[in-house]
Amino acid sequence: MLAAADETRFAICERQAYVFRAMLVVLLFFLGVANFAVHKAVLNSGHPMLDALPSFYRSAGGRLSLIFEFVVLLVAMLLAANGWPGSATAYAVYSLLNFGTAWLVLTGRI
């Protein structure tokens, strides 16, 4: 049986975990908004590299790629909200790679 002090400590830890998970979801949301903006900018850039993509990927203005981006964000947010903080780290690395690639494409370095 837990002592009263242990029960209080356990309740505080649970509250902190809830706040931490909520902050991760908010952080992922902002990273997702930035990813969508960068993704759309690359799609609208008219870069010759986009011509190498399959036609179903480019159809309807790249909506399929944006849907894929949304699914990746949704999965990361759901995992982070349910106690998998590693998904936030993985999505942050994914976002940094997206930002770096978009910078290369949009500045004409590729």
PyRosetta script that sets phi, psi and omega in degrees:
from pyrosetta import init, pose_from_sequence

init()
pose = pose_from_sequence("MLAAADETRFAICERQAYVFRAMLVVLLFFLGVANFAVHKAVLNSGHPMLDALPSFYRSAGGRLSLIFEFVVLLVAMLLAANGWPGSATAYAVYSLLNFGTAWLVLTGRI")
pose.set_psi(1, 137.3)
pose.set_omega(1, -179.6)
pose.set_phi(2, -79.7)
pose.set_psi(2, 141.1)
pose.set_omega(2, 174.3)
pose.set_phi(3, -74.9)
pose.set_psi(3, 165.0)
pose.set_omega(3, -178.2)
pose.set_phi(4, -60.8)
pose.set_psi(4, -38.6)
pose.set_omega(4, 179.7)
pose.set_phi(5, -65.8)
pose.set_psi(5, -39.4)
pose.set_omega(5, 179.0)
pose.set_phi(6, -66.8)
pose.set_psi(6, -37.8)
pose.set_omega(6, 177.9)
pose.set_phi(7, -64.7)
pose.set_psi(7, -40.2)
pose.set_omega(7, 177.8)
pose.set_phi(8, -64.8)
pose.set_psi(8, -44.1)
pose.set_omega(8, 179.0)
pose.set_phi(9, -62.2)
pose.set_psi(9, -40.9)
pose.set_omega(9, 178.7)
pose.set_phi(10, -63.4)
pose.set_psi(10, -40.0)
pose.set_omega(10, 179.8)
pose.set_phi(11, -66.4)
pose.set_psi(11, -38.9)
pose.set_omega(11, 178.6)
pose.set_phi(12, -65.8)
pose.set_psi(12, -42.5)
pose.set_omega(12, 178.8)
pose.set_phi(13, -62.8)
pose.set_psi(13, -40.0)
pose.set_omega(13, 177.8)
pose.set_phi(14, -63.4)
pose.set_psi(14, -41.3)
pose.set_omega(14, 178.9)
pose.set_phi(15, -64.4)
pose.set_psi(15, -42.8)
pose.set_omega(15, 178.7)
pose.set_phi(16, -64.1)
pose.set_psi(16, -39.6)
pose.set_omega(16, 178.8)
pose.set_phi(17, -64.2)
pose.set_psi(17, -39.0)
pose.set_omega(17, 178.6)
pose.set_phi(18, -63.8)
pose.set_psi(18, -44.6)
pose.set_omega(18, 179.7)
pose.set_phi(19, -65.5)
pose.set_psi(19, -41.2)
pose.set_omega(19, 178.8)
pose.set_phi(20, -61.1)
pose.set_psi(20, -45.1)
pose.set_omega(20, 179.1)
pose.set_phi(21, -64.0)
pose.set_psi(21, -39.8)
pose.set_omega(21, 178.5)
pose.set_phi(22, -63.9)
pose.set_psi(22, -40.6)
pose.set_omega(22, 178.7)
pose.set_phi(23, -65.6)
pose.set_psi(23, -37.4)
pose.set_omega(23, 177.5)
pose.set_phi(24, -63.5)
pose.set_psi(24, -41.7)
pose.set_omega(24, 179.7)
pose.set_phi(25, -64.6)
pose.set_psi(25, -40.7)
pose.set_omega(25, 177.9)
pose.set_phi(26, -64.7)
pose.set_psi(26, -43.3)
pose.set_omega(26, 177.4)
pose.set_phi(27, -60.4)
pose.set_psi(27, -43.5)
pose.set_omega(27, 178.2)
pose.set_phi(28, -63.6)
pose.set_psi(28, -37.1)
pose.set_omega(28, 178.2)
pose.set_phi(29, -60.4)
pose.set_psi(29, -47.5)
pose.set_omega(29, -179.9)
pose.set_phi(30, -65.7)
pose.set_psi(30, -38.5)
pose.set_omega(30, 175.1)
pose.set_phi(31, -63.6)
pose.set_psi(31, -37.8)
pose.set_omega(31, 179.0)
pose.set_phi(32, -65.2)
pose.set_psi(32, -41.5)
pose.set_omega(32, 177.3)
pose.set_phi(33, -60.9)
pose.set_psi(33, -44.6)
pose.set_omega(33, 178.6)
pose.set_phi(34, -64.2)
pose.set_psi(34, -39.9)
pose.set_omega(34, 177.8)
pose.set_phi(35, -61.9)
pose.set_psi(35, -43.0)
pose.set_omega(35, 178.6)
pose.set_phi(36, -62.4)
pose.set_psi(36, -42.1)
pose.set_omega(36, -179.6)
pose.set_phi(37, -64.0)
pose.set_psi(37, -44.8)
pose.set_omega(37, 179.9)
pose.set_phi(38, -66.3)
pose.set_psi(38, -41.9)
pose.set_omega(38, -179.5)
pose.set_phi(39, -61.5)
pose.set_psi(39, -45.7)
pose.set_omega(39, 179.9)
pose.set_phi(40, -65.3)
pose.set_psi(40, -37.4)
pose.set_omega(40, 177.9)
pose.set_phi(41, -63.7)
pose.set_psi(41, -40.0)
pose.set_omega(41, 177.9)
pose.set_phi(42, -67.2)
pose.set_psi(42, -41.6)
pose.set_omega(42, 178.9)
pose.set_phi(43, -62.6)
pose.set_psi(43, -36.5)
pose.set_omega(43, -178.9)
pose.set_phi(44, -85.2)
pose.set_psi(44, -2.7)
pose.set_omega(44, -175.4)
pose.set_phi(45, -73.5)
pose.set_psi(45, -22.7)
pose.set_omega(45, -178.2)
pose.set_phi(46, 71.5)
pose.set_psi(46, 23.4)
pose.set_omega(46, -179.4)
pose.set_phi(47, -64.6)
pose.set_psi(47, 139.2)
pose.set_omega(47, -179.1)
pose.set_phi(48, -60.0)
pose.set_psi(48, -24.8)
pose.set_omega(48, 179.5)
pose.set_phi(49, -63.2)
pose.set_psi(49, -27.8)
pose.set_omega(49, -179.8)
pose.set_phi(50, -68.1)
pose.set_psi(50, -22.2)
pose.set_omega(50, 178.2)
pose.set_phi(51, -69.0)
pose.set_psi(51, -19.2)
pose.set_omega(51, -179.7)
pose.set_phi(52, -80.9)
pose.set_psi(52, -10.9)
pose.set_omega(52, 179.3)
pose.set_phi(53, -72.8)
pose.set_psi(53, 150.9)
pose.set_omega(53, 176.3)
pose.set_phi(54, -60.4)
pose.set_psi(54, 151.8)
pose.set_omega(54, -175.4)
pose.set_phi(55, -63.7)
pose.set_psi(55, -35.7)
pose.set_omega(55, 179.9)
pose.set_phi(56, -66.3)
pose.set_psi(56, -25.9)
pose.set_omega(56, 178.9)
pose.set_phi(57, -75.4)
pose.set_psi(57, -32.3)
pose.set_omega(57, -178.4)
pose.set_phi(58, -91.0)
pose.set_psi(58, -15.3)
pose.set_omega(58, -175.4)
pose.set_phi(59, -62.0)
pose.set_psi(59, 149.8)
pose.set_omega(59, 179.1)
pose.set_phi(60, 57.7)
pose.set_psi(60, 38.4)
pose.set_omega(60, 174.6)
pose.set_phi(61, 71.1)
pose.set_psi(61, 23.7)
pose.set_omega(61, 178.7)
pose.set_phi(62, 82.8)
pose.set_psi(62, 22.9)
pose.set_omega(62, -177.9)
pose.set_phi(63, -63.3)
pose.set_psi(63, -33.8)
pose.set_omega(63, 179.8)
pose.set_phi(64, -63.5)
pose.set_psi(64, -39.6)
pose.set_omega(64, 178.9)
pose.set_phi(65, -68.9)
pose.set_psi(65, -34.4)
pose.set_omega(65, 176.9)
pose.set_phi(66, -70.4)
pose.set_psi(66, -34.0)
pose.set_omega(66, 175.6)
pose.set_phi(67, -65.9)
pose.set_psi(67, -41.3)
pose.set_omega(67, 176.9)
pose.set_phi(68, -61.5)
pose.set_psi(68, -42.4)
pose.set_omega(68, 178.2)
pose.set_phi(69, -60.1)
pose.set_psi(69, -41.3)
pose.set_omega(69, 178.7)
pose.set_phi(70, -65.1)
pose.set_psi(70, -41.8)
pose.set_omega(70, -179.9)
pose.set_phi(71, -63.3)
pose.set_psi(71, -42.4)
pose.set_omega(71, 178.4)
pose.set_phi(72, -61.6)
pose.set_psi(72, -43.9)
pose.set_omega(72, 179.0)
pose.set_phi(73, -63.8)
pose.set_psi(73, -45.7)
pose.set_omega(73, -178.6)
pose.set_phi(74, -60.6)
pose.set_psi(74, -44.9)
pose.set_omega(74, 179.7)
pose.set_phi(75, -63.3)
pose.set_psi(75, -43.6)
pose.set_omega(75, 179.2)
pose.set_phi(76, -62.3)
pose.set_psi(76, -42.1)
pose.set_omega(76, 179.9)
pose.set_phi(77, -66.7)
pose.set_psi(77, -41.7)
pose.set_omega(77, 179.7)
pose.set_phi(78, -65.6)
pose.set_psi(78, -41.8)
pose.set_omega(78, 178.9)
pose.set_phi(79, -65.7)
pose.set_psi(79, -42.6)
pose.set_omega(79, 179.5)
pose.set_phi(80, -64.6)
pose.set_psi(80, -38.3)
pose.set_omega(80, -179.7)
pose.set_phi(81, -69.2)
pose.set_psi(81, -22.4)
pose.set_omega(81, -178.4)
pose.set_phi(82, -105.4)
pose.set_psi(82, 24.8)
pose.set_omega(82, 171.3)
pose.set_phi(83, 93.1)
pose.set_psi(83, 19.9)
pose.set_omega(83, 177.2)
pose.set_phi(84, -115.0)
pose.set_psi(84, 78.0)
pose.set_omega(84, -176.2)
pose.set_phi(85, -66.1)
pose.set_psi(85, -19.1)
pose.set_omega(85, 177.4)
pose.set_phi(86, -63.0)
pose.set_psi(86, -26.3)
pose.set_omega(86, 178.3)
pose.set_phi(87, -67.4)
pose.set_psi(87, -32.1)
pose.set_omega(87, 176.8)
pose.set_phi(88, -67.9)
pose.set_psi(88, -40.4)
pose.set_omega(88, 177.0)
pose.set_phi(89, -63.5)
pose.set_psi(89, -44.7)
pose.set_omega(89, 179.6)
pose.set_phi(90, -62.7)
pose.set_psi(90, -41.2)
pose.set_omega(90, 179.4)
pose.set_phi(91, -69.2)
pose.set_psi(91, -33.8)
pose.set_omega(91, 176.8)
pose.set_phi(92, -65.2)
pose.set_psi(92, -41.2)
pose.set_omega(92, 176.7)
pose.set_phi(93, -65.2)
pose.set_psi(93, -43.2)
pose.set_omega(93, 176.9)
pose.set_phi(94, -58.5)
pose.set_psi(94, -41.8)
pose.set_omega(94, 179.4)
pose.set_phi(95, -65.6)
pose.set_psi(95, -43.6)
pose.set_omega(95, 178.5)
pose.set_phi(96, -60.8)
pose.set_psi(96, -39.9)
pose.set_omega(96, 176.5)
pose.set_phi(97, -65.3)
pose.set_psi(97, -39.9)
pose.set_omega(97, 176.6)
pose.set_phi(98, -62.6)
pose.set_psi(98, -45.0)
pose.set_omega(98, -179.3)
pose.set_phi(99, -63.7)
pose.set_psi(99, -41.7)
pose.set_omega(99, 178.9)
pose.set_phi(100, -64.4)
pose.set_psi(100, -43.6)
pose.set_omega(100, 179.0)
pose.set_phi(101, -66.1)
pose.set_psi(101, -42.4)
pose.set_omega(101, 179.0)
pose.set_phi(102, -63.0)
pose.set_psi(102, -40.0)
pose.set_omega(102, 178.2)
pose.set_phi(103, -61.1)
pose.set_psi(103, -43.0)
pose.set_omega(103, 178.8)
pose.set_phi(104, -62.7)
pose.set_psi(104, -42.7)
pose.set_omega(104, -177.9)
pose.set_phi(105, -70.7)
pose.set_psi(105, -47.4)
pose.set_omega(105, -173.4)
pose.set_phi(106, -72.5)
pose.set_psi(106, -25.0)
pose.set_omega(106, 177.5)
pose.set_phi(107, -92.7)
pose.set_psi(107, 0.8)
pose.set_omega(107, 177.2)
pose.set_phi(108, 77.4)
pose.set_psi(108, 18.5)
pose.set_omega(108, 179.1)
pose.set_phi(109, -79.2)
pose.set_psi(109, -16.2)
pose.set_omega(109, 174.8)
pose.set_phi(110, -113.3)
pose.dump_pdb("model.pdb")
